[in-house]
Amino acid sequence: MSVPSIASFGAKTTSVLKATASAEKIRAVAYSMIAFVDKTSFSAMRTLFYEIMRKREIRPVGFWSWATFGFSIAICSGLLVYGDEIEYAVESVPAAPSIASLGRGIQSLQQASSGSDAN
């Protein structure tokens, strides 16, 4: 019977702490990027709305002003609705190899159990 050494326990703990720190950094970066894009799209939407309202008195508003305004609304509302989900997805990227390995292990177990049922 082998007893795990303190060094191996420390190495495992260190890798877990590094992964946790990495996930926290990724979460912080994803949050700040989403907040920046959200703020920028809201600012663009507001600016374009005022520009459209000002120009409509002088001459007809062009297609690109309306299209940009619509895209700004779509981006802003999409980030408000799906911002947390985007953060969670980005946060899980470092764990993707482990998740894939777990899925392959489960698939192997299912194949082994269905093979043993046939006998």
QUIFENRA-V169756 format. One record per residue. N is the residue number from 0. RES is the residue in one small letter. D_FIRST is the distance of its C-alpha to the first C-alpha in Angstrom with 2 decimals. Layout:
[[N | RES | D_FIRST] [N | RES | D_FIRST]]
This chain:
[[0 | m | 0.00] [1 | s | 3.78] [2 | v | 6.57] [3 | p | 9.76] [4 | s | 12.51] [5 | i | 15.84] [6 | a | 17.61] [7 | s | 15.98] [8 | f | 16.71] [9 | g | 20.18] [10 | a | 20.78] [11 | k | 20.08] [12 | t | 22.32] [13 | t | 24.93] [14 | s | 25.13] [15 | v | 25.57] [16 | l | 28.24] [17 | k | 29.94] [18 | a | 30.10] [19 | t | 31.52] [20 | a | 34.02] [21 | s | 34.97] [22 | a | 35.58] [23 | e | 37.69] [24 | k | 39.71] [25 | i | 40.28] [26 | r | 41.34] [27 | a | 43.74] [28 | v | 45.25] [29 | a | 45.67] [30 | y | 47.28] [31 | s | 49.65] [32 | m | 50.63] [33 | i | 51.37] [34 | a | 53.33] [35 | f | 55.29] [36 | v | 56.18] [37 | d | 57.10] [38 | k | 59.34] [39 | t | 60.90] [40 | s | 61.65] [41 | f | 63.14] [42 | s | 65.29] [43 | a | 66.44] [44 | m | 67.26] [45 | r | 69.32] [46 | t | 71.12] [47 | l | 71.96] [48 | f | 73.22] [49 | y | 75.61] [50 | e | 76.69] [51 | i | 77.42] [52 | m | 79.39] [53 | r | 81.39] [54 | k | 82.14] [55 | r | 83.19] [56 | e | 86.33] [57 | i | 87.42] [58 | r | 86.34] [59 | p | 84.04] [60 | v | 80.33] [61 | g | 78.74] [62 | f | 75.96] [63 | w | 73.40] [64 | s | 73.75] [65 | w | 73.07] [66 | a | 70.22] [67 | t | 68.51] [68 | f | 69.06] [69 | g | 67.54] [70 | f | 64.48] [71 | s | 63.99] [72 | i | 64.13] [73 | a | 61.65] [74 | i | 59.14] [75 | c | 59.51] [76 | s | 59.15] [77 | g | 56.21] [78 | l | 54.34] [79 | l | 55.20] [80 | v | 53.91] [81 | y | 50.86] [82 | g | 49.95] [83 | d | 46.82] [84 | e | 45.62] [85 | i | 46.16] [86 | e | 44.11] [87 | y | 41.20] [88 | a | 41.37] [89 | v | 41.47] [90 | e | 38.61] [91 | s | 36.34] [92 | v | 37.05] [93 | p | 34.11] [94 | a | 31.73] [95 | a | 33.44] [96 | p | 30.88] [97 | s | 28.05] [98 | i | 30.43] [99 | a | 31.36] [100 | s | 27.78] [101 | l | 27.16] [102 | g | 30.39] [103 | r | 29.47] [104 | g | 26.15] [105 | i | 28.16] [106 | q | 30.72] [107 | s | 28.22] [108 | l | 26.89] [109 | q | 30.53] [110 | q | 31.37] [111 | a | 28.47] [112 | s | 29.44] [113 | s | 33.10] [114 | g | 32.36] [115 | s | 30.50] [116 | d | 33.45] [117 | a | 35.86] [118 | n | 34.26]]
